[in-house]
Amino acid sequence: MPSDKSFAKLPGFRDFVPADLALRNHIFDAWRRVCRRYGFTEYDGPPLEPLGLYVEKSGPEIVEQLYNFADKGGREVALRPEMTPTLARILAERSRGMAKPIRWFSVPQLFRYERSQRGRLREHFQLNADIVGEAGVAADAEITAVAIDAVRELGLGEDDFVARVNDRRLVTAVLDEIGVAQRHRAACLAVIDKAGRAGPEKTRAGLEALGIGGSAAHALAELVADGSWRQLRDRFRSSGAVLAAMQPLEEHREILEAMGLGGYQRFDFTVVRGLAYYTGIVFELFDRAGELRAICGGGRYDRLLELVGGEPLPAVGFGMGDVVLGELLKDRGIAPAAAPACQDYVIWMEPAQRPLGMRVARALRREGRSVLYGLRAQGMGKQLRSAARVGAGRALIIGPEEVTGGTVTVRDLESGRQVTTSLESVLGGAGHRTGR
């Protein structure tokens, strides 16, 4: 009897049918290739962590965004919303005996209880890459290059996306110079961080509402509206602190240009990354058209390992989600199609030829070919249609004549051409080189 139960997919979660899984694997494969080229090794951790690990890093307000609960042992736990705290916890236990710098990457599934929208779901997969134990700007540039190349590997180029770069130390120096009190810093950063989405008028109003003073609010609003590198240097040319804070970004730019990636980066004063633990250069990757959320975000976080009991190690890293990247690949028409179910389809005309057909299929599979055949008796026409339906490149046909002659008929299903080859060559492993 039909069931009256309905188990709908939870909001913000995805099913991965073959075409969707093909896209996911395409992205994952590109990520892993690039990370390994840069000398990174892969790690992973548990999807369930102590709730306190995230509260320690991001503050108690993070709890509202988590899937958290008390487990059967009474422990307060949460599904991981990000990977950096797990990395910090792992290294806090192990880093003292490890060669530095540490280059690790991971592709975890992450969970956040947020409102779903295009480019943001309640679960996603994410490339995390981190360099731990190196304080120099070269590590920041290296991480930015990995992020850029992880997107380029998927067929996207300079016309498709840009890396917007800033430095939290530079923003702090600017806030000092224009007289923003320490108690207003966090609120200022929050307003600046949202400027791209809020627009100039709301940003200006938000800054004025902070009570930081009219001249400071005006200066910040101008920098947010047109915070070019040249304007910043001209405006603060007499401030040694601001000019000194610009130097790491100069070196960062020079390194990326030497790598041939200079055209992908642009200074952007509004990129401050909302999380409080960032301590230096920060960056975000966006599509050039500005139609989607950030593809990637990251930066330097030199004190996080200490927060979870580890040694004081400098660190820099990023997270790149699969959801926005998948949307961008679809928009550009370069998302891969699902792979065909098989390469070869074995057809036998009569039940008497089935044992030989099974031997042929087994021989082809031993050679690494993907092979299908009918699971019920059907005429040759239906079997050929089945072969075409699953995307097989060729059909291997066995009938009474083939059995008598010790041969197999191989038909290319795209061109319709067919050849006869010896059964011995197929069973011996040579036959799979006929056709595609």
ZAMARGU-4260 file (C-alpha; in steps of 0.2 Angstrom, whole numbers, plus 5000, padded with zeros to 4 digits):
<rodrens>
0) 5000/5000/5000 | 5006/5018/4997 | 5014/5027/5012 | 5006/5043/5017 | 5023/5048/5024
5) 5033/5062/5016 | 5052/5064/5020 | 5057/5080/5012 | 5075/5086/5010 | 5079/5098/5024
10) 5080/5116/5019 | 5098/5122/5014 | 5104/5104/5011 | 5108/5095/4994 | 5106/5079/4986
15) 5120/5074/4974 | 5112/5065/4959 | 5126/5060/4946 | 5127/5076/4937 | 5128/5086/4953
20) 5141/5074/4960 | 5151/5076/4944 | 5152/5094/4947 | 5157/5092/4965 | 5170/5079/4961
25) 5177/5091/4946 | 5179/5105/4959 | 5187/5093/4972 | 5199/5086/4959 | 5205/5103/4954
30) 5207/5109/4972 | 5218/5094/4976 | 5229/5095/4961 | 5233/5113/4964 | 5236/5110/4983
35) 5248/5096/4979 | 5257/5106/4966 | 5261/5119/4980 | 5267/5105/4992 | 5252/5104/5003
40) 5247/5088/5011 | 5229/5083/5015 | 5222/5081/5033 | 5204/5079/5040 | 5196/5080/5057
45) 5179/5075/5065 | 5163/5083/5059 | 5158/5085/5077 | 5168/5095/5089 | 5166/5103/5107
50) 5155/5118/5106 | 5168/5128/5116 | 5181/5127/5102 | 5170/5138/5092 | 5165/5149/5106
55) 5183/5152/5111 | 5187/5157/5093 | 5172/5167/5088 | 5163/5172/5104 | 5146/5166/5111
60) 5136/5174/5097 | 5142/5161/5085 | 5131/5148/5094 | 5115/5155/5085 | 5123/5150/5068
65) 5127/5132/5073 | 5119/5115/5074 | 5123/5112/5092 | 5116/5100/5105 | 5121/5090/5121
70) 5126/5072/5116 | 5121/5057/5126 | 5136/5059/5137 | 5130/5077/5142 | 5144/5085/5131
75) 5140/5102/5122 | 5145/5098/5104 | 5142/5106/5087 | 5143/5101/5069 | 5158/5110/5062
80) 5154/5126/5054 | 5172/5129/5049 | 5189/5120/5048 | 5201/5132/5056 | 5197/5128/5074
85) 5199/5110/5071 | 5216/5113/5063 | 5221/5124/5078 | 5216/5110/5090 | 5225/5097/5080
90) 5241/5107/5079 | 5240/5112/5097 | 5243/5094/5101 | 5256/5090/5088 | 5265/5105/5081
95) 5279/5106/5093 | 5288/5091/5085 | 5284/5096/5067 | 5295/5104/5054 | 5290/5122/5050
100) 5282/5129/5040 | 5267/5116/5040 | 5257/5116/5023 | 5241/5107/5026 | 5224/5107/5016
105) 5207/5099/5019 | 5190/5097/5010 | 5178/5096/5024 | 5159/5097/5024 | 5153/5111/5035
110) 5137/5116/5043 | 5129/5132/5048 | 5111/5136/5053 | 5108/5151/5042 | 5095/5158/5030
115) 5098/5149/5013 | 5100/5160/4997 | 5109/5158/4981 | 5127/5154/4985 | 5124/5150/5003
120) 5116/5134/5010 | 5116/5126/5027 | 5129/5114/5022 | 5143/5116/5010 | 5160/5108/5006
125) 5176/5119/5007 | 5194/5119/5002 | 5204/5125/5017 | 5223/5128/5015 | 5235/5134/5028
130) 5253/5138/5031 | 5258/5138/5049 | 5274/5143/5056 | 5280/5157/5044 | 5277/5175/5048
135) 5284/5183/5032 | 5273/5191/5018 | 5279/5177/5006 | 5267/5165/5016 | 5253/5177/5013
140) 5257/5178/4995 | 5259/5159/4993 | 5241/5156/5001 | 5234/5169/4990 | 5242/5161/4975
145) 5235/5144/4980 | 5217/5152/4981 | 5219/5160/4964 | 5226/5145/4955 | 5212/5134/4963
150) 5199/5144/4953 | 5210/5145/4938 | 5212/5127/4937 | 5193/5126/4934 | 5194/5136/4918
155) 5191/5153/4925 | 5202/5168/4921 | 5207/5186/4924 | 5190/5192/4916 | 5180/5180/4928
160) 5186/5184/4945 | 5197/5195/4956 | 5206/5194/4973 | 5203/5209/4983 | 5217/5212/4996
165) 5219/5222/5012 | 5228/5222/5028 | 5220/5223/5046 | 5235/5232/5052 | 5233/5245/5039
170) 5215/5248/5044 | 5220/5249/5062 | 5233/5262/5057 | 5220/5272/5047 | 5208/5272/5062
175) 5222/5278/5074 | 5226/5292/5062 | 5209/5299/5060 | 5205/5297/5079 | 5193/5283/5081
180) 5193/5277/5099 | 5197/5259/5103 | 5180/5256/5109 | 5173/5260/5092 | 5185/5249/5082
185) 5175/5233/5081 | 5159/5242/5076 | 5169/5252/5063 | 5176/5236/5056 | 5158/5228/5055
190) 5151/5243/5045 | 5166/5243/5033 | 5165/5224/5031 | 5147/5226/5025 | 5150/5241/5014
195) 5149/5232/4998 | 5132/5225/5001 | 5125/5241/5010 | 5131/5254/4998 | 5138/5272/5001
200) 5123/5280/5009 | 5119/5266/5022 | 5138/5265/5025 | 5140/5283/5029 | 5124/5283/5040
205) 5131/5268/5049 | 5147/5276/5052 | 5139/5292/5058 | 5128/5282/5070 | 5143/5275/5079
210) 5147/5291/5087 | 5165/5292/5081 | 5164/5310/5076 | 5159/5319/5060 | 5177/5321/5053
215) 5182/5302/5056 | 5165/5296/5049 | 5167/5307/5034 | 5185/5301/5031 | 5180/5283/5033
220) 5165/5285/5021 | 5177/5292/5008 | 5189/5278/5009 | 5175/5265/5008 | 5168/5274/4993
225) 5185/5276/4984 | 5199/5268/4994 | 5211/5266/4980 | 5229/5263/4984 | 5234/5280/4977
230) 5221/5289/4987 | 5227/5281/5003 | 5245/5285/5000 | 5241/5303/4995 | 5229/5306/5010
235) 5241/5299/5023 | 5258/5304/5015 | 5263/5312/5031 | 5258/5297/5042 | 5273/5286/5045
240) 5262/5273/5054 | 5250/5272/5039 | 5264/5271/5026 | 5273/5258/5036 | 5257/5248/5037
245) 5256/5248/5018 | 5273/5240/5015 | 5267/5222/5018 | 5254/5224/5004 | 5267/5231/4993
250) 5278/5216/4995 | 5263/5205/4993 | 5259/5213/4976 | 5276/5211/4970 | 5277/5193/4974
255) 5261/5189/4965 | 5267/5199/4950 | 5283/5189/4950 | 5272/5173/4950 | 5262/5180/4935
260) 5246/5182/4945 | 5247/5201/4947 | 5232/5204/4936 | 5221/5194/4948 | 5224/5206/4963
265) 5217/5223/4968 | 5218/5233/4984 | 5201/5235/4992 | 5200/5245/5009 | 5183/5237/5013
270) 5190/5220/5014 | 5192/5218/5032 | 5185/5200/5035 | 5173/5201/5050 | 5181/5188/5061
275) 5191/5196/5075 | 5205/5183/5075 | 5213/5190/5058 | 5229/5200/5062 | 5237/5205/5045
280) 5234/5203/5027 | 5216/5197/5022 | 5209/5194/5005 | 5193/5188/4997 | 5189/5182/4979
285) 5174/5188/4970 | 5167/5186/4952 | 5171/5201/4942 | 5153/5204/4938 | 5149/5206/4956
290) 5134/5194/4954 | 5138/5182/4968 | 5144/5181/4986 | 5163/5179/4989 | 5171/5163/4981
295) 5184/5163/4995 | 5190/5172/5010 | 5205/5171/5021 | 5220/5179/5029 | 5233/5179/5043
300) 5228/5173/5060 | 5244/5173/5071 | 5236/5170/5088 | 5223/5157/5085 | 5234/5142/5090
305) 5237/5150/5107 | 5218/5152/5110 | 5216/5133/5110 | 5232/5129/5120 | 5245/5127/5107
310) 5262/5135/5104 | 5262/5153/5098 | 5264/5150/5079 | 5260/5162/5065 | 5247/5156/5052
315) 5239/5161/5036 | 5225/5152/5027 | 5209/5153/5017 | 5192/5144/5015 | 5184/5142/4998
320) 5166/5135/4996 | 5160/5124/4983 | 5142/5132/4982 | 5147/5149/4974 | 5161/5141/4964
325) 5148/5129/4956 | 5136/5143/4952 | 5150/5153/4944 | 5155/5138/4933 | 5137/5135/4928
330) 5135/5154/4924 | 5150/5153/4913 | 5145/5137/4904 | 5160/5127/4909 | 5152/5115/4922
335) 5156/5097/4917 | 5142/5085/4912 | 5139/5069/4921 | 5151/5055/4915 | 5143/5041/4904
340) 5138/5026/4914 | 5150/5015/4904 | 5162/5014/4890 | 5157/4997/4883 | 5140/4988/4882
345) 5141/4969/4879 | 5127/4962/4869 | 5122/4944/4866 | 5109/4939/4854 | 5103/4923/4862
350) 5104/4916/4880 | 5116/4903/4874 | 5129/4917/4871 | 5127/4924/4888 | 5141/4914/4897
355) 5153/4920/4883 | 5147/4938/4885 | 5150/4937/4903 | 5168/4932/4900 | 5170/4946/4888
360) 5163/4959/4901 | 5175/4952/4915 | 5190/4953/4904 | 5186/4971/4899 | 5183/4976/4917
365) 5200/4968/4922 | 5208/4980/4910 | 5199/4995/4919 | 5185/4997/4906 | 5168/5001/4913
370) 5156/4988/4906 | 5137/4985/4906 | 5125/4972/4899 | 5107/4968/4899 | 5101/4959/4915
375) 5086/4952/4906 | 5084/4944/4889 | 5080/4957/4875 | 5082/4958/4856 | 5097/4966/4849
380) 5088/4982/4844 | 5083/4985/4862 | 5100/4981/4869 | 5108/4994/4857 | 5096/5007/4862
385) 5100/5003/4880 | 5119/5005/4876 | 5115/5022/4868 | 5105/5028/4883 | 5119/5025/4896
390) 5132/5034/4885 | 5142/5019/4880 | 5156/5022/4867 | 5155/5005/4859 | 5145/4989/4859
395) 5153/4972/4858 | 5141/4960/4850 | 5141/4941/4851 | 5130/4930/4841 | 5130/4912/4834
400) 5142/4918/4820 | 5154/4926/4832 | 5154/4910/4843 | 5157/4899/4828 | 5171/4910/4821
405) 5179/4914/4838 | 5176/4933/4835 | 5167/4948/4842 | 5159/4962/4832 | 5164/4979/4839
410) 5152/4994/4834 | 5157/5012/4837 | 5140/5019/4844 | 5145/5037/4838 | 5150/5034/4820
415) 5141/5017/4818 | 5156/5009/4810 | 5160/4992/4816 | 5174/4979/4815 | 5177/4961/4818
420) 5191/4956/4830 | 5196/4940/4837 | 5188/4934/4853 | 5206/4929/4859 | 5212/4947/4858
425) 5197/4953/4868 | 5199/4940/4882 | 5218/4943/4881 | 5216/4962/4885 | 5220/4969/4868
430) 5202/4971/4861 | 5198/4987/4872 | 5210/4997/4861 | 5198/4995/4846 | 5187/5011/4845
435) 5185/5022/4860
</rodrens>
